[in-house]
Amino acid sequence: MIAGTSVKKYRPRGGKMKYPIAIELGGDDKAWGVIVPDLPGCFSAADGGFDEAIEKAIDYLKDWKRRG
C-alpha cells in the first residue's frame, strides 16, 4: 500500500469476484485507471475518483462481454 492512501474494499452486487482488476491511482492532474488483465484490451479511466472508475469498468465489462 502507498503511504497516505486508504484502501476501500469493493464487492460486486452479486458478491463474487469474476475478474481481477488493477487500479492505477489518480489525483488532481491524473485520471484513475482500471485494467482487467484477463481480458485483452479491456480498460477504463475516470477523473471522478475510485468509485467512478469502478463503475465505468463494470459498464465496460458488460459491453466487452456482449461483443465477446
Phi and psi restraints in degrees (range 20) as a CNS / XPLOR table:
assign (resid 1 and name C) (resid 2 and name N)
       (resid 2 and name CA) (resid 2 and name C) 1.0 -84.3 20.0 2
assign (resid 2 and name N) (resid 2 and name CA)
       (resid 2 and name C) (resid 3 and name N) 1.0 135.3 20.0 2
assign (resid 2 and name C) (resid 3 and name N)
       (resid 3 and name CA) (resid 3 and name C) 1.0 -58.1 20.0 2
assign (resid 3 and name N) (resid 3 and name CA)
       (resid 3 and name C) (resid 4 and name N) 1.0 136.9 20.0 2
assign (resid 3 and name C) (resid 4 and name N)
       (resid 4 and name CA) (resid 4 and name C) 1.0 87.5 20.0 2
assign (resid 4 and name N) (resid 4 and name CA)
       (resid 4 and name C) (resid 5 and name N) 1.0 3.8 20.0 2
assign (resid 4 and name C) (resid 5 and name N)
       (resid 5 and name CA) (resid 5 and name C) 1.0 -113.9 20.0 2
assign (resid 5 and name N) (resid 5 and name CA)
       (resid 5 and name C) (resid 6 and name N) 1.0 156.8 20.0 2
assign (resid 5 and name C) (resid 6 and name N)
       (resid 6 and name CA) (resid 6 and name C) 1.0 -113.9 20.0 2
assign (resid 6 and name N) (resid 6 and name CA)
       (resid 6 and name C) (resid 7 and name N) 1.0 152.6 20.0 2
assign (resid 6 and name C) (resid 7 and name N)
       (resid 7 and name CA) (resid 7 and name C) 1.0 -107.9 20.0 2
assign (resid 7 and name N) (resid 7 and name CA)
       (resid 7 and name C) (resid 8 and name N) 1.0 128.7 20.0 2
assign (resid 7 and name C) (resid 8 and name N)
       (resid 8 and name CA) (resid 8 and name C) 1.0 -108.7 20.0 2
assign (resid 8 and name N) (resid 8 and name CA)
       (resid 8 and name C) (resid 9 and name N) 1.0 127.4 20.0 2
assign (resid 8 and name C) (resid 9 and name N)
       (resid 9 and name CA) (resid 9 and name C) 1.0 -79.5 20.0 2
assign (resid 9 and name N) (resid 9 and name CA)
       (resid 9 and name C) (resid 10 and name N) 1.0 133.3 20.0 2
assign (resid 9 and name C) (resid 10 and name N)
       (resid 10 and name CA) (resid 10 and name C) 1.0 -123.8 20.0 2
assign (resid 10 and name N) (resid 10 and name CA)
       (resid 10 and name C) (resid 11 and name N) 1.0 127.4 20.0 2
assign (resid 10 and name C) (resid 11 and name N)
       (resid 11 and name CA) (resid 11 and name C) 1.0 -126.0 20.0 2
assign (resid 11 and name N) (resid 11 and name CA)
       (resid 11 and name C) (resid 12 and name N) 1.0 122.4 20.0 2
assign (resid 11 and name C) (resid 12 and name N)
       (resid 12 and name CA) (resid 12 and name C) 1.0 -56.7 20.0 2
assign (resid 12 and name N) (resid 12 and name CA)
       (resid 12 and name C) (resid 13 and name N) 1.0 160.8 20.0 2
assign (resid 12 and name C) (resid 13 and name N)
       (resid 13 and name CA) (resid 13 and name C) 1.0 -54.8 20.0 2
assign (resid 13 and name N) (resid 13 and name CA)
       (resid 13 and name C) (resid 14 and name N) 1.0 -36.2 20.0 2
assign (resid 13 and name C) (resid 14 and name N)
       (resid 14 and name CA) (resid 14 and name C) 1.0 -75.8 20.0 2
assign (resid 14 and name N) (resid 14 and name CA)
       (resid 14 and name C) (resid 15 and name N) 1.0 -14.0 20.0 2
assign (resid 14 and name C) (resid 15 and name N)
       (resid 15 and name CA) (resid 15 and name C) 1.0 87.7 20.0 2
assign (resid 15 and name N) (resid 15 and name CA)
       (resid 15 and name C) (resid 16 and name N) 1.0 -4.2 20.0 2
assign (resid 15 and name C) (resid 16 and name N)
       (resid 16 and name CA) (resid 16 and name C) 1.0 -119.7 20.0 2
assign (resid 16 and name N) (resid 16 and name CA)
       (resid 16 and name C) (resid 17 and name N) 1.0 137.9 20.0 2
assign (resid 16 and name C) (resid 17 and name N)
       (resid 17 and name CA) (resid 17 and name C) 1.0 -85.1 20.0 2
assign (resid 17 and name N) (resid 17 and name CA)
       (resid 17 and name C) (resid 18 and name N) 1.0 125.5 20.0 2
assign (resid 17 and name C) (resid 18 and name N)
       (resid 18 and name CA) (resid 18 and name C) 1.0 -101.4 20.0 2
assign (resid 18 and name N) (resid 18 and name CA)
       (resid 18 and name C) (resid 19 and name N) 1.0 -36.1 20.0 2
assign (resid 18 and name C) (resid 19 and name N)
       (resid 19 and name CA) (resid 19 and name C) 1.0 -135.4 20.0 2
assign (resid 19 and name N) (resid 19 and name CA)
       (resid 19 and name C) (resid 20 and name N) 1.0 129.3 20.0 2
assign (resid 19 and name C) (resid 20 and name N)
       (resid 20 and name CA) (resid 20 and name C) 1.0 -71.4 20.0 2
assign (resid 20 and name N) (resid 20 and name CA)
       (resid 20 and name C) (resid 21 and name N) 1.0 150.0 20.0 2
assign (resid 20 and name C) (resid 21 and name N)
       (resid 21 and name CA) (resid 21 and name C) 1.0 -127.6 20.0 2
assign (resid 21 and name N) (resid 21 and name CA)
       (resid 21 and name C) (resid 22 and name N) 1.0 155.1 20.0 2
assign (resid 21 and name C) (resid 22 and name N)
       (resid 22 and name CA) (resid 22 and name C) 1.0 -113.1 20.0 2
assign (resid 22 and name N) (resid 22 and name CA)
       (resid 22 and name C) (resid 23 and name N) 1.0 131.4 20.0 2
assign (resid 22 and name C) (resid 23 and name N)
       (resid 23 and name CA) (resid 23 and name C) 1.0 -114.9 20.0 2
assign (resid 23 and name N) (resid 23 and name CA)
       (resid 23 and name C) (resid 24 and name N) 1.0 124.9 20.0 2
assign (resid 23 and name C) (resid 24 and name N)
       (resid 24 and name CA) (resid 24 and name C) 1.0 -95.8 20.0 2
assign (resid 24 and name N) (resid 24 and name CA)
       (resid 24 and name C) (resid 25 and name N) 1.0 122.2 20.0 2
assign (resid 24 and name C) (resid 25 and name N)
       (resid 25 and name CA) (resid 25 and name C) 1.0 -61.9 20.0 2
assign (resid 25 and name N) (resid 25 and name CA)
       (resid 25 and name C) (resid 26 and name N) 1.0 139.2 20.0 2
assign (resid 25 and name C) (resid 26 and name N)
       (resid 26 and name CA) (resid 26 and name C) 1.0 -105.0 20.0 2
assign (resid 26 and name N) (resid 26 and name CA)
       (resid 26 and name C) (resid 27 and name N) 1.0 -171.1 20.0 2
assign (resid 26 and name C) (resid 27 and name N)
       (resid 27 and name CA) (resid 27 and name C) 1.0 -170.4 20.0 2
assign (resid 27 and name N) (resid 27 and name CA)
       (resid 27 and name C) (resid 28 and name N) 1.0 -160.2 20.0 2
assign (resid 27 and name C) (resid 28 and name N)
       (resid 28 and name CA) (resid 28 and name C) 1.0 -63.5 20.0 2
assign (resid 28 and name N) (resid 28 and name CA)
       (resid 28 and name C) (resid 29 and name N) 1.0 -33.5 20.0 2
assign (resid 28 and name C) (resid 29 and name N)
       (resid 29 and name CA) (resid 29 and name C) 1.0 -116.4 20.0 2
assign (resid 29 and name N) (resid 29 and name CA)
       (resid 29 and name C) (resid 30 and name N) 1.0 15.4 20.0 2
assign (resid 29 and name C) (resid 30 and name N)
       (resid 30 and name CA) (resid 30 and name C) 1.0 -148.0 20.0 2
assign (resid 30 and name N) (resid 30 and name CA)
       (resid 30 and name C) (resid 31 and name N) 1.0 133.3 20.0 2
assign (resid 30 and name C) (resid 31 and name N)
       (resid 31 and name CA) (resid 31 and name C) 1.0 -73.2 20.0 2
assign (resid 31 and name N) (resid 31 and name CA)
       (resid 31 and name C) (resid 32 and name N) 1.0 156.1 20.0 2
assign (resid 31 and name C) (resid 32 and name N)
       (resid 32 and name CA) (resid 32 and name C) 1.0 -79.5 20.0 2
assign (resid 32 and name N) (resid 32 and name CA)
       (resid 32 and name C) (resid 33 and name N) 1.0 132.0 20.0 2
assign (resid 32 and name C) (resid 33 and name N)
       (resid 33 and name CA) (resid 33 and name C) 1.0 -111.4 20.0 2
assign (resid 33 and name N) (resid 33 and name CA)
       (resid 33 and name C) (resid 34 and name N) 1.0 143.4 20.0 2
assign (resid 33 and name C) (resid 34 and name N)
       (resid 34 and name CA) (resid 34 and name C) 1.0 -129.0 20.0 2
assign (resid 34 and name N) (resid 34 and name CA)
       (resid 34 and name C) (resid 35 and name N) 1.0 127.0 20.0 2
assign (resid 34 and name C) (resid 35 and name N)
       (resid 35 and name CA) (resid 35 and name C) 1.0 -122.3 20.0 2
assign (resid 35 and name N) (resid 35 and name CA)
       (resid 35 and name C) (resid 36 and name N) 1.0 138.0 20.0 2
assign (resid 35 and name C) (resid 36 and name N)
       (resid 36 and name CA) (resid 36 and name C) 1.0 -108.5 20.0 2
assign (resid 36 and name N) (resid 36 and name CA)
       (resid 36 and name C) (resid 37 and name N) 1.0 94.8 20.0 2
assign (resid 36 and name C) (resid 37 and name N)
       (resid 37 and name CA) (resid 37 and name C) 1.0 -58.9 20.0 2
assign (resid 37 and name N) (resid 37 and name CA)
       (resid 37 and name C) (resid 38 and name N) 1.0 -30.5 20.0 2
assign (resid 37 and name C) (resid 38 and name N)
       (resid 38 and name CA) (resid 38 and name C) 1.0 -75.4 20.0 2
assign (resid 38 and name N) (resid 38 and name CA)
       (resid 38 and name C) (resid 39 and name N) 1.0 -14.3 20.0 2
assign (resid 38 and name C) (resid 39 and name N)
       (resid 39 and name CA) (resid 39 and name C) 1.0 -120.1 20.0 2
assign (resid 39 and name N) (resid 39 and name CA)
       (resid 39 and name C) (resid 40 and name N) 1.0 101.3 20.0 2
assign (resid 39 and name C) (resid 40 and name N)
       (resid 40 and name CA) (resid 40 and name C) 1.0 -54.7 20.0 2
assign (resid 40 and name N) (resid 40 and name CA)
       (resid 40 and name C) (resid 41 and name N) 1.0 130.2 20.0 2
assign (resid 40 and name C) (resid 41 and name N)
       (resid 41 and name CA) (resid 41 and name C) 1.0 80.3 20.0 2
assign (resid 41 and name N) (resid 41 and name CA)
       (resid 41 and name C) (resid 42 and name N) 1.0 4.7 20.0 2
assign (resid 41 and name C) (resid 42 and name N)
       (resid 42 and name CA) (resid 42 and name C) 1.0 -97.1 20.0 2
assign (resid 42 and name N) (resid 42 and name CA)
       (resid 42 and name C) (resid 43 and name N) 1.0 107.2 20.0 2
assign (resid 42 and name C) (resid 43 and name N)
       (resid 43 and name CA) (resid 43 and name C) 1.0 -151.6 20.0 2
assign (resid 43 and name N) (resid 43 and name CA)
       (resid 43 and name C) (resid 44 and name N) 1.0 164.2 20.0 2
assign (resid 43 and name C) (resid 44 and name N)
       (resid 44 and name CA) (resid 44 and name C) 1.0 -151.9 20.0 2
assign (resid 44 and name N) (resid 44 and name CA)
       (resid 44 and name C) (resid 45 and name N) 1.0 165.5 20.0 2
assign (resid 44 and name C) (resid 45 and name N)
       (resid 45 and name CA) (resid 45 and name C) 1.0 -149.1 20.0 2
assign (resid 45 and name N) (resid 45 and name CA)
       (resid 45 and name C) (resid 46 and name N) 1.0 155.6 20.0 2
assign (resid 45 and name C) (resid 46 and name N)
       (resid 46 and name CA) (resid 46 and name C) 1.0 -151.0 20.0 2
assign (resid 46 and name N) (resid 46 and name CA)
       (resid 46 and name C) (resid 47 and name N) 1.0 144.8 20.0 2
assign (resid 46 and name C) (resid 47 and name N)
       (resid 47 and name CA) (resid 47 and name C) 1.0 -90.1 20.0 2
assign (resid 47 and name N) (resid 47 and name CA)
       (resid 47 and name C) (resid 48 and name N) 1.0 -17.1 20.0 2
assign (resid 47 and name C) (resid 48 and name N)
       (resid 48 and name CA) (resid 48 and name C) 1.0 -87.6 20.0 2
assign (resid 48 and name N) (resid 48 and name CA)
       (resid 48 and name C) (resid 49 and name N) 1.0 6.0 20.0 2
assign (resid 48 and name C) (resid 49 and name N)
       (resid 49 and name CA) (resid 49 and name C) 1.0 112.6 20.0 2
assign (resid 49 and name N) (resid 49 and name CA)
       (resid 49 and name C) (resid 50 and name N) 1.0 -176.0 20.0 2
assign (resid 49 and name C) (resid 50 and name N)
       (resid 50 and name CA) (resid 50 and name C) 1.0 -57.0 20.0 2
assign (resid 50 and name N) (resid 50 and name CA)
       (resid 50 and name C) (resid 51 and name N) 1.0 -52.6 20.0 2
assign (resid 50 and name C) (resid 51 and name N)
       (resid 51 and name CA) (resid 51 and name C) 1.0 -60.5 20.0 2
assign (resid 51 and name N) (resid 51 and name CA)
       (resid 51 and name C) (resid 52 and name N) 1.0 -43.1 20.0 2
assign (resid 51 and name C) (resid 52 and name N)
       (resid 52 and name CA) (resid 52 and name C) 1.0 -64.3 20.0 2
assign (resid 52 and name N) (resid 52 and name CA)
       (resid 52 and name C) (resid 53 and name N) 1.0 -39.8 20.0 2
assign (resid 52 and name C) (resid 53 and name N)
       (resid 53 and name CA) (resid 53 and name C) 1.0 -61.6 20.0 2
assign (resid 53 and name N) (resid 53 and name CA)
       (resid 53 and name C) (resid 54 and name N) 1.0 -43.5 20.0 2
assign (resid 53 and name C) (resid 54 and name N)
       (resid 54 and name CA) (resid 54 and name C) 1.0 -64.0 20.0 2
assign (resid 54 and name N) (resid 54 and name CA)
       (resid 54 and name C) (resid 55 and name N) 1.0 -46.5 20.0 2
assign (resid 54 and name C) (resid 55 and name N)
       (resid 55 and name CA) (resid 55 and name C) 1.0 -61.3 20.0 2
assign (resid 55 and name N) (resid 55 and name CA)
       (resid 55 and name C) (resid 56 and name N) 1.0 -42.0 20.0 2
assign (resid 55 and name C) (resid 56 and name N)
       (resid 56 and name CA) (resid 56 and name C) 1.0 -64.8 20.0 2
assign (resid 56 and name N) (resid 56 and name CA)
       (resid 56 and name C) (resid 57 and name N) 1.0 -38.2 20.0 2
assign (resid 56 and name C) (resid 57 and name N)
       (resid 57 and name CA) (resid 57 and name C) 1.0 -64.6 20.0 2
assign (resid 57 and name N) (resid 57 and name CA)
       (resid 57 and name C) (resid 58 and name N) 1.0 -41.4 20.0 2
assign (resid 57 and name C) (resid 58 and name N)
       (resid 58 and name CA) (resid 58 and name C) 1.0 -62.3 20.0 2
assign (resid 58 and name N) (resid 58 and name CA)
       (resid 58 and name C) (resid 59 and name N) 1.0 -45.4 20.0 2
assign (resid 58 and name C) (resid 59 and name N)
       (resid 59 and name CA) (resid 59 and name C) 1.0 -60.2 20.0 2
assign (resid 59 and name N) (resid 59 and name CA)
       (resid 59 and name C) (resid 60 and name N) 1.0 -43.6 20.0 2
assign (resid 59 and name C) (resid 60 and name N)
       (resid 60 and name CA) (resid 60 and name C) 1.0 -65.3 20.0 2
assign (resid 60 and name N) (resid 60 and name CA)
       (resid 60 and name C) (resid 61 and name N) 1.0 -40.2 20.0 2
assign (resid 60 and name C) (resid 61 and name N)
       (resid 61 and name CA) (resid 61 and name C) 1.0 -59.3 20.0 2
assign (resid 61 and name N) (resid 61 and name CA)
       (resid 61 and name C) (resid 62 and name N) 1.0 -43.0 20.0 2
assign (resid 61 and name C) (resid 62 and name N)
       (resid 62 and name CA) (resid 62 and name C) 1.0 -60.3 20.0 2
assign (resid 62 and name N) (resid 62 and name CA)
       (resid 62 and name C) (resid 63 and name N) 1.0 -45.7 20.0 2
assign (resid 62 and name C) (resid 63 and name N)
       (resid 63 and name CA) (resid 63 and name C) 1.0 -63.8 20.0 2
assign (resid 63 and name N) (resid 63 and name CA)
       (resid 63 and name C) (resid 64 and name N) 1.0 -42.6 20.0 2
assign (resid 63 and name C) (resid 64 and name N)
       (resid 64 and name CA) (resid 64 and name C) 1.0 -61.6 20.0 2
assign (resid 64 and name N) (resid 64 and name CA)
       (resid 64 and name C) (resid 65 and name N) 1.0 -42.4 20.0 2
assign (resid 64 and name C) (resid 65 and name N)
       (resid 65 and name CA) (resid 65 and name C) 1.0 -67.9 20.0 2
assign (resid 65 and name N) (resid 65 and name CA)
       (resid 65 and name C) (resid 66 and name N) 1.0 -36.8 20.0 2
assign (resid 65 and name C) (resid 66 and name N)
       (resid 66 and name CA) (resid 66 and name C) 1.0 -63.9 20.0 2
assign (resid 66 and name N) (resid 66 and name CA)
       (resid 66 and name C) (resid 67 and name N) 1.0 -39.7 20.0 2
assign (resid 66 and name C) (resid 67 and name N)
       (resid 67 and name CA) (resid 67 and name C) 1.0 -74.5 20.0 2
assign (resid 67 and name N) (resid 67 and name CA)
       (resid 67 and name C) (resid 68 and name N) 1.0 -23.7 20.0 2
